[in-house]
Amino acid sequence: MSGFQHLSVDGFRRLCGVDLGLRDLTVMIGANGSGKTSLLDVFSLLAASAQGKLGESLRDLSGLTGVLTTGRAERLSLGLSLGVPGHQPLEYDLSIVPSGIGYSIESETLTQRRPHHSDPFKHIDSAGQTIRYFDIKTSRLSPPQWEQLSGQTSLAQVPKMFPEPEQFRQRLASSTYYHTLDVGPRSPVRLPQPIRPAKLPGKDGEDLVTCLYEMREAEPDRFAAVEDALRAAFPGFERLGFPPVAAGTLAMVWRDRNFPSGFYTHQLSEGTLRFLWLVTLLRSSELPGVTLLDEPEVSLHPELLAILAELLREAAQRSQIIVATHSDRLIRFLNPNEVMVADLAEDGLAKLTWADSLDLDRWLTEYTLDQVWSMGRLGGRA
């Protein structure tokens, strides 16, 4: 499987009639309320639906009626396509409607176009209570031979022996939304951490120490790349150490040549800790299918943004990266084909435009991309 290629959204907050191509790296910039976070929420909702957590995710978003475009939408319609090397993409469509104080799944399909066939091949075909899967044993669409859970998508309940739907489900379900890291005094990222298998630092940094320790032991080249990024960002940095503090528990110490005793995580500044978490996440070999980042630039010194841009670009070779940012300085270090501008149209709905679809060549001969954005040539301004 390759990456997700297209996303369509109709009826989610300001996202109405949105149909956009997806790329390996997407960095969205725009004013508050222009749809950037909504796009991250849509992907997070789709991921939750593939995990069997559609109802829980909708409750976290204040319910279906809380996200429907006010006065303009009676249903939420989502579409997503996934590239399949050597074949046509898998195309997933989901329609959800209000039902009482809750919701119901109006329709759901997973299809794939085939050469020399006018109708697409159907892996999943669901309309209301009529649910059918393509059964590889009988080579026909058949109702499920198991108890189907109401309120959850058919995709979340697809049998694992059905390879194409299951591969689509797994990739979508792995998509992970990372909000701005909590670095408060008692936050998990500042505390000693139990030793346990950890390939990622955790949404709240609860596995940062053990992730780095495991990386050092099992993937030394990748750990060296983390330390190289820290040396580039912080000239005094020397290395990371992991002293045990109790049975089965590790701390982390930041060694600085100017301070022989070093710094433990509870002593690091907010920006330093957030940057360390970002570097660890983006250098991980186990990134999810889609990595969603909301304002990763928070607390970072502007000089660190060039390094962050390179980290995002490198990580996008292993995971699709979608970022929402307010930082024009971050945009300076990106290419137009990596930047999507979120704007509000005259009707108040979101308009999402790839920067490289705009006529910018003449401007970029004299100005950097962030300067072009600040001048209003990209849109995306308040």
C-alpha positions in Angstrom: 0.0 0.0 0.0 1.1 3.6 -0.7 -0.2 6.7 1.0 -3.7 8.3 1.2 -4.2 10.2 -2.0 -7.5 12.2 -1.7 -9.7 13.4 1.1 -13.2 14.8 0.7 -15.2 16.4 3.5 -18.8 17.8 3.4 -20.5 19.1 6.4 -17.8 19.3 9.1 -17.7 22.7 10.7 -16.4 25.1 7.9 -15.3 22.2 5.7 -18.0 21.9 3.1 -17.5 20.6 -0.4 -13.8 20.1 0.3 -11.9 17.8 -2.1 -8.2 17.9 -1.9 -5.2 15.8 -2.9 -2.9 14.6 -0.1 0.8 14.6 -0.2 3.6 13.0 1.9 4.1 16.3 3.8 1.3 18.8 4.2 1.9 21.9 6.4 -1.3 24.1 6.7 -1.1 27.7 7.5 -3.9 30.2 7.9 -5.9 32.4 10.3 -7.7 31.1 13.3 -11.0 29.5 12.4 -10.0 28.8 8.8 -10.3 25.0 9.0 -6.8 23.8 9.8 -7.6 22.1 13.1 -10.9 20.8 11.6 -8.9 18.9 9.0 -6.9 17.3 11.7 -10.1 16.4 13.6 -11.6 14.8 10.4 -8.6 12.5 10.0 -8.7 11.7 13.7 -12.4 10.9 13.5 -11.8 8.6 10.5 -9.0 6.9 12.4 -11.3 6.4 15.4 -14.0 5.0 13.2 -11.5 2.4 11.9 -10.6 1.5 15.5 -14.2 0.9 16.4 -14.4 4.2 18.4 -16.6 6.3 16.2 -19.1 7.1 19.0 -16.4 7.9 21.5 -14.7 10.2 19.0 -17.9 12.0 18.1 -18.7 12.5 21.8 -15.3 14.1 22.3 -16.2 16.5 19.5 -19.5 17.5 21.2 -21.6 15.0 19.1 -22.5 14.9 15.5 -24.8 17.9 15.6 -22.0 19.8 17.3 -19.7 19.4 14.2 -22.2 19.6 11.4 -21.9 22.8 9.4 -24.6 25.1 11.0 -27.6 25.6 8.7 -25.9 24.0 5.7 -25.5 20.3 6.3 -27.9 17.5 7.3 -25.2 14.8 7.2 -21.5 14.4 7.5 -20.0 12.9 4.4 -16.3 11.8 4.3 -14.3 10.2 1.5 -10.7 8.9 1.5 -8.7 7.1 -1.1 -5.6 5.0 -0.6 -3.0 4.2 -3.3 -2.4 0.5 -4.2 0.8 -0.1 -6.2 -0.1 -1.6 -9.6 -3.8 -1.2 -9.0 -6.5 1.5 -8.8 -6.8 3.2 -5.3 -9.1 1.9 -2.6 -11.9 4.4 -2.2 -13.8 4.7 1.1 -17.0 6.7 1.6 -18.8 7.2 4.9 -22.1 9.1 5.5 -23.3 9.8 9.1 -26.6 11.4 10.0 -28.1 12.6 13.2 -30.5 10.2 14.9 -32.3 11.5 18.0 -29.5 12.7 20.4 -27.0 10.4 18.6 -26.2 9.4 15.1 -26.6 6.6 12.6 -24.4 5.4 9.7 -26.4 6.2 6.6 -24.1 4.5 4.1 -20.6 3.2 3.8 -18.6 1.7 0.9 -15.1 0.6 0.2 -14.6 0.2 -3.6 -11.9 -0.2 -6.2 -12.2 0.6 -9.9 -11.1 -2.1 -12.3 -9.9 -2.0 -15.9 -12.6 -2.8 -18.5 -15.4 -2.7 -15.9 -17.9 0.2 -15.7 -18.8 -0.5 -12.1 -16.2 -0.5 -9.3 -15.4 -3.6 -7.3 -17.1 -3.5 -3.9 -15.2 -4.7 -0.8 -17.8 -3.2 1.6 -21.4 -2.1 0.6 -23.5 -0.8 3.5 -26.7 1.2 3.4 -28.6 1.5 6.7 -29.1 -2.0 8.1 -28.2 -3.7 4.9 -24.5 -4.6 5.3 -22.5 -6.7 2.9 -18.9 -7.7 2.6 -17.2 -9.3 -0.4 -16.5 -12.9 0.8 -13.3 -14.2 -0.7 -14.6 -17.8 -0.2 -17.8 -17.4 -2.1 -16.6 -14.5 -4.4 -19.8 -12.5 -3.7 -21.2 -9.8 -1.5 -22.7 -11.4 1.6 -24.1 -10.2 4.9 -21.8 -10.6 7.9 -21.8 -14.0 9.6 -21.1 -12.4 13.0 -22.9 -10.0 15.3 -22.5 -6.6 13.8 -22.1 -3.8 16.4 -24.5 -0.9 15.8 -23.0 2.6 15.8 -19.6 1.3 14.5 -18.4 1.3 11.0 -18.4 -1.8 8.9 -14.7 -1.0 8.2 -13.9 -1.4 11.9 -15.5 -4.8 11.9 -14.0 -6.2 8.7 -12.6 -9.7 9.0 -8.9 -9.9 9.1 -8.8 -12.5 6.4 -10.1 -10.0 3.9 -6.8 -8.5 2.9 -7.5 -5.2 1.1 -10.1 -3.9 3.5 -8.0 -4.9 6.5 -4.9 -3.2 5.1 -6.9 -0.1 4.5 -8.3 -0.3 8.0 -5.0 -0.9 9.7 -3.3 2.1 8.0 -6.2 4.4 8.8 -6.6 3.2 12.4 -2.9 3.8 13.1 -3.2 7.5 12.2 -2.4 9.5 15.4 -3.2 13.1 16.4 -0.5 14.8 18.5 -1.6 18.0 20.2 0.8 20.5 21.7 2.8 18.6 24.4 1.9 19.3 28.0 5.1 20.3 29.8 3.6 21.4 33.1 5.5 20.7 36.3 3.7 17.4 37.0 3.3 16.4 33.3 4.2 12.8 32.4 7.1 13.9 30.2 8.9 15.5 33.2 8.7 12.4 35.5 10.8 9.3 35.7 9.3 6.5 33.6 8.9 2.8 34.0 10.9 0.6 31.6 8.6 -0.9 29.0 8.7 -1.5 25.3 8.2 1.9 23.5 8.8 2.7 19.9 7.2 6.1 20.2 7.4 8.8 22.9 3.7 8.9 23.5 1.1 11.6 23.0 1.8 13.1 26.4 5.5 12.2 26.4 4.8 9.4 28.9 7.2 7.1 27.0 9.8 9.6 26.0 12.6 8.3 28.3 12.0 4.6 27.6 11.6 5.3 23.8 15.0 7.0 23.7 16.6 4.3 25.8 15.2 1.6 23.6 16.3 3.5 20.5 19.8 3.8 21.9 20.0 0.0 22.6 18.2 -1.3 19.5 18.7 1.4 16.8 22.0 3.2 17.6 22.2 5.0 14.3 18.7 6.4 14.8 19.6 7.5 18.3 22.8 9.1 17.0 20.6 11.1 14.6 18.5 12.3 17.5 21.6 13.5 19.4 23.0 15.1 16.2 19.8 17.1 15.8 20.0 18.2 19.4 23.7 19.3 18.9 22.6 21.3 15.9 19.9 23.0 17.9 21.7 23.5 21.2 25.5 24.2 20.9 26.2 23.2 24.5 24.5 19.8 24.3 26.8 16.8 24.6 24.7 13.6 25.1 21.7 12.0 26.8 22.1 9.6 29.8 19.6 7.3 31.4 20.3 6.7 35.1 18.1 4.3 37.0 16.2 5.9 39.8 14.4 2.7 41.2 13.8 -0.8 40.2 12.4 -0.8 36.6 12.3 3.0 36.4 14.5 5.3 34.4 15.2 9.0 34.4 16.9 11.0 31.7 19.7 13.5 32.1 20.7 16.1 29.5 24.5 16.5 29.5 25.7 20.0 28.7 29.4 20.9 28.5 28.8 24.1 30.4 27.0 22.4 33.3 28.8 19.2 34.6 25.9 17.9 36.6 23.5 18.0 33.6 19.8 18.6 33.6 17.0 16.1 34.4 13.7 16.4 32.5 12.0 18.3 35.2 14.7 21.0 34.9 14.6 21.5 31.1 12.8 24.5 29.6 9.5 24.1 27.9 11.0 24.7 24.4 13.9 22.3 25.0 11.6 19.5 26.2 9.1 20.0 23.4 11.9 20.0 20.8 13.3 16.8 22.3 9.9 15.1 22.1 9.4 16.2 18.5 12.9 15.0 17.4 12.2 11.6 19.1 8.8 11.3 17.5 9.9 12.3 14.0 13.0 10.1 14.1 11.1 7.0 15.2 11.1 4.0 12.9 7.5 3.2 14.0 5.6 6.3 13.0 1.9 5.6 12.2 0.4 5.7 8.7 -0.6 9.3 9.2 1.0 11.6 11.8 -1.1 14.7 12.7 0.6 17.5 14.4 -1.0 20.6 15.8 1.2 23.7 16.2 4.5 21.9 16.7 6.3 25.2 16.8 4.9 26.2 20.2 7.7 27.3 22.6 10.4 26.8 20.0 13.0 29.4 19.3 12.7 30.6 15.6 16.2 29.3 14.9 15.0 25.7 15.6 12.4 25.9 12.9 14.8 25.2 10.1 15.8 21.9 11.8 12.1 21.1 12.4 11.4 21.6 8.7 14.1 19.0 7.8 12.8 16.6 10.5 9.3 16.8 9.0 10.6 16.3 5.5 12.6 13.2 6.5 9.7 11.8 8.5 7.4 12.2 5.6 9.4 9.5 3.8 8.0 7.0 6.4 4.6 8.5 7.4 2.2 11.0 5.8 2.7 14.1 7.9 -0.1 16.7 8.2 0.7 19.8 10.3 -1.3 22.8 11.3 0.8 25.9 12.1 0.6 29.6 12.7 4.3 30.1 12.2 5.4 32.1 9.2 9.0 31.4 10.2 8.4 27.6 9.7 6.9 28.3 6.3 10.2 30.1 5.3 12.0 26.7 5.4 9.4 24.8 3.3 8.7 24.5 -0.4 5.4 25.6 -2.0 4.5 22.0 -2.7 4.6 21.3 1.0 2.4 24.2 2.1 -1.4 24.3 2.1 -3.1 27.7 2.7 -6.3 27.7 4.7 -8.5 30.6 4.0 -12.2 31.7 4.4 -14.3 32.2 1.3 -16.9 35.0 1.1 -19.6 32.5 2.3 -17.6 31.8 5.5 -16.6 28.3 4.5 -13.0 27.0 4.4 -11.0 27.1 1.3 -7.8 25.0 1.1 -5.3 25.7 -1.6 -1.8 24.2 -2.3 0.7 27.0 -2.5 2.3 25.6 -5.6 -1.0 25.9 -7.5 -0.7 29.7 -7.1 1.4 31.9 -9.4 4.3 32.6 -7.1 7.4 32.1 -9.3 7.9 35.9 -9.8 7.5 36.6 -6.1 9.8 33.9 -5.0 12.7 35.2 -7.0 12.8 38.2 -4.6 11.1 37.0 -1.4 11.1 34.0 0.8 7.8 32.0 1.1 7.0 33.4 4.5 7.5 36.9 3.2 5.1 36.2 0.3 2.6 34.9 2.9 3.0 38.0 5.1 2.4 40.2 2.1 -0.9 38.5 1.5 0.0 36.8 -1.8 -0.9 33.4 -0.5 -4.1 34.3 1.3 -4.5 32.7 4.7 -4.5 36.0 6.5 -6.9 37.1 9.2 
